[in-house]
Amino acid sequence: MPPANPHLNRTGGCAKTEEEEAASSEEDSSSFRGSGVCKWFNVRMGFGFLSMTHREGICLDSPVDVFVHQSKLHMEGFRSLKEGEAVEFTFKRSSKGLESLRVTGTGGAPCVGSEKKPKGTQKRRSKGDR
């Protein structure tokens, strides 16, 4: 007899707490829509976290962190996010937690990005040149 299908007992439509998000693993292959703000973004490392306040249009009781990598940002040029920038995104559950798949500004517009740019690789001078 095959094992029971965990998807048959899904409850739908209600907002989950962060603990419930972490506990449920049945949604691995699905993607979801969320919106919120950039919690922080490290321009040098190219990643950060979004603070999701709405999932599938439903307001969450408490914000949930979603990982974001610069490669998922919809924008031209140097890709980054500004702290507090409003974003909309699709995300999935990965083995490490929630992970963004595509991130845009509000209404699908390109992200604004941070004013900060990573410092270029500076050539070190030898002690004799100082």
C-alpha positions as CSV (number, residue, x, y, z in Angstrom):
1,M,0.0,0.0,0.0
2,P,1.5,3.4,-1.0
3,P,2.1,6.1,1.7
4,A,-0.6,8.6,2.3
5,N,-0.4,11.8,0.1
6,P,0.4,14.8,2.4
7,H,-1.3,17.1,-0.1
8,L,-4.8,15.7,0.6
9,N,-5.1,17.2,4.0
10,R,-4.1,20.8,3.1
11,T,-5.9,23.7,4.7
12,G,-6.2,26.6,2.4
13,G,-6.9,30.3,2.5
14,C,-5.7,31.2,6.0
15,A,-2.5,33.1,6.7
16,K,0.2,31.1,8.5
17,T,2.5,32.2,11.2
18,E,6.3,32.0,10.7
19,E,6.4,28.8,12.7
20,E,3.8,27.2,10.6
21,E,5.6,28.3,7.4
22,A,8.8,26.6,8.7
23,A,6.9,23.5,9.8
24,S,5.1,22.8,6.6
25,S,7.1,21.1,3.9
26,E,4.3,20.1,1.5
27,E,4.7,23.1,-0.7
28,D,8.2,22.4,-2.0
29,S,7.4,22.3,-5.8
30,S,4.9,25.2,-5.8
31,S,5.5,28.9,-6.2
32,F,3.6,31.6,-4.4
33,R,3.1,35.4,-4.7
34,G,4.0,37.8,-1.9
35,S,4.6,41.5,-1.3
36,G,6.4,43.5,1.4
37,V,9.6,45.5,1.8
38,C,13.4,44.9,1.6
39,K,14.5,44.1,5.2
40,W,18.2,44.4,4.3
41,F,20.4,43.8,1.2
42,N,24.2,43.5,1.1
43,V,25.3,45.0,-2.2
44,R,28.9,43.6,-1.9
45,M,27.6,40.0,-1.3
46,G,24.6,40.3,-3.6
47,F,21.9,39.0,-1.3
48,G,19.6,39.9,1.5
49,F,16.1,39.4,2.9
50,L,12.6,40.6,2.1
51,S,10.1,41.1,4.9
52,M,6.9,39.6,3.4
53,T,3.7,41.2,4.8
54,H,1.2,39.8,2.3
55,R,1.0,36.3,0.8
56,E,-1.4,35.6,-2.1
57,G,-3.1,38.9,-1.3
58,I,-3.8,38.0,2.3
59,C,-2.3,40.2,5.1
60,L,0.0,38.1,7.4
61,D,-0.2,38.5,11.2
62,S,3.5,38.9,11.4
63,P,6.1,39.5,8.7
64,V,8.0,36.5,7.3
65,D,11.6,36.6,6.0
66,V,12.2,35.6,2.4
67,F,15.8,35.2,1.0
68,V,16.6,37.2,-2.1
69,H,19.7,37.0,-4.4
70,Q,20.6,39.8,-6.8
71,S,20.1,37.4,-9.9
72,K,16.3,37.4,-9.1
73,L,15.9,41.2,-9.2
74,H,14.0,42.6,-12.2
75,M,15.9,45.8,-13.1
76,E,18.6,47.2,-15.5
77,G,22.2,47.6,-14.6
78,F,23.7,46.9,-11.2
79,R,21.1,44.8,-9.3
80,S,20.4,45.7,-5.6
81,L,17.6,46.7,-3.3
82,K,17.3,49.7,-1.0
83,E,16.3,49.0,2.6
84,G,12.6,49.6,3.0
85,E,11.9,49.5,-0.8
86,A,8.4,48.1,-1.5
87,V,8.6,44.9,-3.6
88,E,6.3,42.2,-5.1
89,F,7.7,38.8,-5.7
90,T,7.2,35.1,-6.4
91,F,8.8,32.6,-4.0
92,K,9.2,29.0,-3.2
93,R,10.1,26.8,-0.3
94,S,13.6,25.4,-0.5
95,S,15.6,23.2,1.8
96,K,16.9,26.3,3.5
97,G,13.6,28.2,3.9
98,L,11.7,30.6,1.7
99,E,13.5,31.8,-1.4
100,S,12.5,34.5,-3.9
101,L,12.2,33.5,-7.6
102,R,11.5,36.9,-9.2
103,V,11.4,40.3,-7.5
104,T,9.9,43.5,-8.9
105,G,8.9,46.9,-7.6
106,T,5.2,47.6,-7.0
107,G,2.9,46.9,-10.0
108,G,5.6,44.8,-11.7
109,A,7.8,47.9,-12.3
110,P,11.6,47.5,-12.1
111,C,13.2,47.6,-8.7
112,V,14.6,50.9,-7.6
113,G,17.8,49.6,-6.0
114,S,20.3,51.0,-3.5
115,E,22.4,54.1,-4.0
116,K,25.3,52.1,-2.6
117,K,27.6,50.3,-5.0
118,P,30.2,47.8,-3.9
119,K,33.7,49.3,-3.6
120,G,35.9,48.4,-6.5
121,T,38.9,46.2,-6.1
122,Q,41.5,48.7,-5.0
123,K,45.1,48.1,-5.9
124,R,47.2,47.8,-2.7
125,R,50.3,49.9,-2.6
126,S,53.4,48.5,-1.2
127,K,54.7,49.9,2.0
128,G,57.5,51.7,0.1
129,D,55.0,53.8,-1.9
130,R,53.3,55.3,1.2
